[in-house]
Amino acid sequence: MSLDRYRYIVVEGPIGAGKTSLTYKLAERLDADTLLENAGDNPFLPRFYQEPKRYALPTQLHFLFDRTRQLRDLAQGDLFRAGTVSDFLIDKDMLFARLNLDDDEFELYQKVYADLAPQAPTPDLVIYLQAPIDALRERVHRRGVEFERGMDADYLQRLANSYSEFFHRYEAAPLLIVNTANLNFAQSEDDFELLLERVDKMRGPREFFNRGA
């Protein structure tokens, strides 16, 4: 797999889908730079999981400002000198905002987003990782981030549903939808190679990769 077709790749999916691990593996294989959302740098995120209504807006705004800054730097730099693999798609920020903010907060967020988001470059390829809710919960627990351990199962379900709805309508870039129920890109080189082969064979604007049990 080369970067001739894909200079800017985004890996997306709900919490626990494995997007950051896959981002690192793709960047290493392709000798590309990484662009990461750095959730651990958001000081409001631990408080959001404890008091979602109180801290949803500052959490979302912090993510939005940080992500748009990174994407602005990417757009202003020499994107074509070195490829880039990212673990976030700026378009999905609205998904989290709609899920977590009340109407007045969402209206404010939309105004801020409208001023910032258009600076983001369009990916050459988006890889959307899906997984059953039980698998997402198990992966979140296994990675051991303390403030995520109390994550409400209903919230994770609603988040996964929102991702599915979002990518059902997504048409801004070529999209590969990957069911990771029987795939482990972090620990299985065979699975990773299968993904690379599938990406190389992509020809349409929307394709699917699903490995049976």
N, C-alpha and C positions, 0 to 999 in steps of 0.2 A: 504494500500500500504506500503510495507517495502523496505528497502534498500538491501535486500538479492541479488537481481539481478542487481541493479543499484547503484553503489557506487559513480559514477561520471556522473552527468546529466548536459547537456548543453541545455539552452533555447535560440533560435536564431530567428531572423526576422528583417525586416527593421525598420527604425525609426518610432515609434508610434505603433508598433505591440503589445506592452505590455510585452516584454520579462523580463524586470527587475522586474516588479510587480509580475509576475508569479514566477520568481526565488526566491524572498523573501517568497512567500506563500509556495512553495514546500519545501524550506529549513526549514521553521518553522514547517510544518507538519511532515517532515522526521527527524527533529532534526539534520539537516546537516549544514555544514559550507557554506557560500556563497563566490563566487569568481566573482567580479564585474569589468566591464571595466572602471568605473570611468571617464566617458567622461568629466565631469566637471573639472577634474584635468589637462586636456590637454590645455595648454595656447594658442595653435595655433588654436583651434577649432572655437572660435568666429570669428577670423580673416579669417579662411577658408570660412565661410559662406558669408563674405563680399567680399573677393577676392580669389575665388577658385583656379585659376591658380597659383597665387603667393604662397599660403600657403598650397597647397595640399601635397607636399612632406614632409615638417616638421611635418604636422599634422599626416600623415600616419606613419612616422618613430617614432614619440613620442608614438603613440598607439602600434606599434609593439614592441618597447623596453619595455614598461610597461607591456604589456600582456605576453611577453615571460618571463619576470622576475617573474611574478606571477605564471605562469605555471611551471617554473623551481623550484620555492619554493614548489609548490604542488607535483611535481614529486619526489623531494628529501625528502619530509616529509612522514608521515605515512598516506597515502591516505586511507588505509583500516581501520584505527582506527575510523575515522568519515567520513561520506559521504560528498560530495561536490556538490553544485548546482551552475552553472555558467551562466552568461548572455552573454557570448561571446564564439565563436568558432574561434580558431586562424586561421583555414584554410580559413575563409571568409575574412581575411585581404587582400588577393590577389584580391578579388572581388572589394573592394573599391579602391585599387591601380590601377587596370586596368581601372576603371571607371573615375578616377580623374587625373591620371598622364599622361604627354606626354611620347613619346617613350623613350627618353633618361633617364628621371626620373624613368620610369617603369623598365628599364634595371638595373639601380642602385638598385632600391628597391628589385628586384628579387635576386640580389646577397646578399644583407643584410638578406633578408628573408631566403634564403637557409642556411645561417650560424646559424640562430637562431631558426627557427620553428621546426626542428626535435626533439627538447628537449620536446615538448609538449606531454603529455599522451593522449591516445585515449579515448574518452568518452564511457561509457557503453550505453548511450542513448542520442540522440539529438531530441529535440522537436522544430520543425520549425513552427513559427506562421505566417500565412498569413492574409491579410485583404485587402479589396478594397481600392483604392487610396483615395477616398473621406473620408473613415473612418480613414486612416492614417493621412491625413491632419488635420482632426478635432481633433484627439487625440493629435497631436503635438501642435496644437494651445491651446488646453485645459490645457496641463500640464505647459504652461506659461514660458518656458525657453526663455529668451529674444532673444538671438542670433539665435534661431531656427525659430522665427516668420517670418523672411524674406526668408525662404527656398523656392527655386524655385520649382513649382509644377512639371515641367518637370524633374528636378533632382530626385525628389521623385519617379516619375514613372520609370525612368531608373534604379534607385536603386532597386525598387521592382522587376522589370524584371530581373535584374542581380541575385537577390536572387533566383528567380524561376529557372533560368537556372543553377545556382550553385547546388541547391539541387536536381534538376532533374538528375544530374550526380553523386551526393554524395553517396558513398558506404562504407566509412571508418568505420561507426558505425550504429547500429540500428537507424532508423529514423521514427518519428511520425510527419506527416504533418497535421497541425491543421488549419482549416479555422475558423477564429475568428469573421467572419461577424455577427454571431448571438450568440456569446459567450462573456462573460465578467467575466474573472476569478478574477479580482481585486474586483468587487462589488457583485458578485453572488456566494454564497457558493454552490448552486446547480450545477452551471456550473463547478466549481472547482472539485466537487465530481465526476461529469461525466468524467472529464479529468483523474482523478486518476483511475477510473474504467477502462477507455480505455487503460491506460498505463499498468495496471495489466494484461489485456487480450492480450497484444502484444505477438505475437509468431514469426512473420516474420521479415525480415530485413527492410521492408518499409511498413508502414501502414498509413491510413488516418482517420481523425476524422473531420466530417462535420455535424453540427447540422442544420437542415432545419429551416426556419423561422416559 
